[in-house]
């Protein structure tokens, strides 16, 4: 079962785990990465994948969202990746 982590971003003015989002993750880095994907997708600015980095604090929390481990400060970065596709050309269509 994945550990729950609350992730808050000091760059966005968040001050504690209660200001952040909670993710089920395998470790601190996984939780921070999930937060970055969520932030970029929901802000529509794609600021992290666009080249800026984010300072976050990742805190393990229990089922009632109370801290139950040591918070760790992390820097989250992203990169865009090219995506290509191909399709068959059907003659006569």
C-alpha positions as CSV (number, residue, x, y, z in Angstrom):
1,X,0.0,0.0,0.0
2,X,1.3,3.4,-0.9
3,X,2.2,6.0,1.7
4,X,0.2,9.2,1.7
5,X,2.2,12.4,1.3
6,X,1.1,16.0,1.5
7,X,3.0,18.2,-0.9
8,X,3.0,22.0,-0.7
9,X,4.8,24.6,-2.7
10,X,6.6,27.5,-1.0
11,X,6.9,29.2,-4.4
12,X,3.1,29.5,-4.5
13,X,2.9,30.9,-0.9
14,X,2.0,27.6,0.7
15,X,3.1,27.5,4.4
16,X,2.3,24.0,5.6
17,X,1.1,20.6,4.6
18,X,-2.5,21.7,5.0
19,X,-2.0,24.1,2.1
20,X,-1.0,21.3,-0.3
21,X,-2.4,18.3,-2.1
22,X,-2.2,14.7,-0.9
23,X,-0.9,11.9,-3.1
24,X,-0.4,8.1,-2.6
25,X,3.2,7.5,-3.6
26,X,6.1,5.1,-3.1
27,X,8.5,7.8,-1.8
28,X,9.0,11.5,-1.4
29,X,10.3,12.0,-4.9
30,X,7.3,10.2,-6.4
31,X,4.9,12.4,-4.4
32,X,6.7,15.5,-5.5
33,X,6.6,14.4,-9.2
34,X,2.9,13.6,-8.9
35,X,2.3,17.1,-7.5
36,X,4.3,18.7,-10.4
37,X,2.2,16.8,-13.0
38,X,-1.0,17.8,-11.2
39,X,0.1,21.5,-10.9
40,X,1.1,21.8,-14.5
41,X,-2.0,20.1,-15.8
42,X,-4.4,22.1,-13.6
43,X,-2.7,25.5,-14.0
44,X,-2.6,25.2,-17.8
45,X,0.6,27.3,-17.6
46,X,2.9,24.3,-17.7
47,X,5.4,26.4,-15.8
48,X,7.4,23.4,-14.4
49,X,7.7,21.5,-17.6
50,X,8.3,24.8,-19.3
51,X,11.7,25.2,-17.6
52,X,11.0,26.7,-14.2
53,X,11.6,24.6,-11.0
54,X,9.4,24.5,-8.0
55,X,10.4,24.3,-4.3
56,X,8.1,21.9,-2.5
57,X,7.9,20.4,1.0
58,X,6.8,16.7,1.1
59,X,5.3,15.5,4.4
60,X,4.2,11.9,5.1
61,X,0.6,12.0,6.5
62,X,-1.7,9.4,8.1
63,X,-5.2,8.5,7.1
64,X,-6.5,11.6,8.9
65,X,-4.0,13.7,7.0
66,X,-1.9,14.4,10.1
67,X,1.9,14.5,9.7
68,X,3.5,11.2,10.6
69,X,7.0,11.5,9.4
70,X,9.8,14.0,8.7
71,X,9.0,16.7,6.1
72,X,11.6,17.0,3.3
73,X,12.3,20.0,1.1
74,X,12.7,19.1,-2.6
75,X,13.2,20.9,-5.9
76,X,10.9,19.7,-8.8
77,X,11.8,20.1,-12.4
78,X,10.3,18.9,-15.6
79,X,11.1,18.5,-19.3
80,X,9.0,18.2,-22.3
81,X,9.5,15.2,-24.5
82,X,8.7,14.9,-28.2
83,X,5.8,12.7,-29.1
84,X,5.4,11.2,-32.5
85,X,2.8,9.0,-34.2
86,X,2.3,7.3,-37.5
87,X,-0.7,5.9,-39.3
88,X,-1.1,3.7,-42.3
89,X,-2.1,5.4,-45.6
90,X,-4.9,3.4,-47.2
91,X,-4.9,3.7,-51.0
92,X,-8.2,4.8,-52.5
93,X,-9.3,6.5,-49.3
